[in-house]
Amino acid sequence: MNDLDITIRGEGKDKTLHLEGTCDLASAPLLRETLVELRPPEVLNVTVDVAGLEFIDSTGLGLLLGTLRRLREAGGTMQISGAQGAVLRVLEITDLDKVIPLVAG
């Protein structure tokens, strides 16, 4: 059973990834599969909308960091929108809010 729903929207090189539910070790393979598709040069700018995300663990954070690195190496960007509650706290505690720009959702 998967507790993570992922939707991709956007055109051209700009994509928004909407995450809903729980992102943890069990749902990481689904997130990894999705993020692999968002690679340069086809996609350069990714917004990860976490407004519907209730929880993210270190596995999910690691996948986001790997994607950020891949995008930046190609001159692209990544940002996180809609971070709140437990997800925002995890981003702040791990200092990822200083690495990946947070924008209002």
Residue, then its C-alpha position, 0 to 999 in steps of 0.5 A: m500500500n502506498d501512502l504517497d500521491i504524486t502529480i506532475r504539472g507544467e510545460g516545457k522545462d518547468k515542472t511542479l511536483h505535487l506531493e500528498g500523504t506520507c513520504d518515507l522509506a515505504s514510498a521512496p521508490l515511487l518518489r525516486e521513479t518520479l524524480v528520475e523522469l525530471r532530469p535535464p535537459e528536458v526539465l530544468n526548473v522544479t517546484v516541489d509542492v509539499a502543501g499536501l504532505e504530512f510527513i517526510d523522512s530522511t529518505g525522501l529528503g535525500l531523494l530531493l537533494g539528489t534531484l537538486r544537485r542534478l538540476r543545479e549541475a545543468g544550470g537548473t533550479m529547485q524550490i519547495s512550496g507550501a511547507q508547513g507543520a511537520v514538513l516545515r520543521v524537518l526542513e528547518i531542523t535539517d537546514l534544508d530550508k537554507v539549501i532549497p529555497l522555500v516559497a509560499g504555497 
